[in-house]
Amino acid sequence: MVPTSKKTARCAALAAVLALLLGGLQPAAQGYVLNYTVAASGGCPQPNRFNTAMAGIVDRRWSTSLSSSPQTVLTAATDPTARLNEIEQSILRSFAVWTAVSGTSLMPTSLGPLGRTTTQSACQLQDGLNTICFNQSSSLFTGGVLAFTRVVTSDLVGEQPFPNSPPSSFVGEILDADILFRPNDSSVRFATPAALPANSSAFDLESVLIHELGHLFGFSHSGIWRAIMFPFAPPPGTFAGERPTEQRPDAPLADDDRVGLRVLYPNPADIRLDTVNGGEIRGRVVPANPIALAGLAETSPGRAVTGIFGAHVLAVDADTGEIVAGVLAGWSCDPASPPVRFDGSFVLERLPLGRNYKIYVEPLDGPVSAANVQGGVQSLCRSDVPQPCTPPPVSTRFTLLVVP
Ligand SMILES: [Zn+2]
């Protein structure tokens, strides 16, 4: 996305969600903000995610092809072998940030070993391999885009688009995700944590990579500034959040990212009896005057828009003022009666228990805009299915409201 301010867009829209699935979880109007897939046979949108029931399902490799003039990735080490090892350590640490979140089924054992390839353009959507590339050109590197992630999901259970991967188990299953960093641009360089202090004009490699890995695992963007899934990168020479430590390996993440990951990858062992993060707040965002919605076209045959779509709804700790999680509100879907209804619904799930919350509703009118959550919006509907629908425009014309 083109940056709307001086900030630099971390990545382009989730490109090419090549739908390839049924069943699965019952989606409500949730977010944090996630990307979805609607089955080829129709139905409710299913969140995109890996099948963590299978150990090692997230295969990983990276291309050691690195441009040298200009140098895209800066390291403290100068020896070629040591340089590769330093970059590889950053990649491993960035994956570990996500698998360190408690209360999810995304575990270190969900990841395969990190392999290497020397192929320059190894980020191909047709191979079923999850690859990170630092030296592959793409037309999606428009102005300001530092990196982007392409995700292929299944829209048909049992589909096996890649010969080496197992048949898909559910709709929305991620089958291939590739991360591309902007190459060959002397004004855009990435530095490992060891090299960042001496290269204050470079972007922090790990801040960008952890964000892109969020997309790889199924996230869209968050409107929360502190979230790693906020669409804009921290300024050159700085990093997002805190560095991971042995005690807090997920320190770069914000609570919003953690809550979103627990929603996306619920742990079947504790989901029913979650006494730590089992909180849930549901509601609807509706205009004070329903006439405000008049003029919005029906989004599917016979269904009017009955609530505000695209509001950012935040759960704020009433005592500390801390933002715990935020979702993109505005829809619900009944599996017995798809498609999505644009009724203003939201649900904030997996909230920490034992805290008082305030709900804060705000329009996505900048710096994060509708364009930044395009994937999360467009993937709610499909037009080529028995129950077609079209998302209404994201509403930004309403004023703030605080509900105790
Ligand atoms: Zn992004």
Residues whose N, C-alpha, C, O or C-beta is under 5 A from the ligand:
A	BS01	ZN	R10 C11 A12
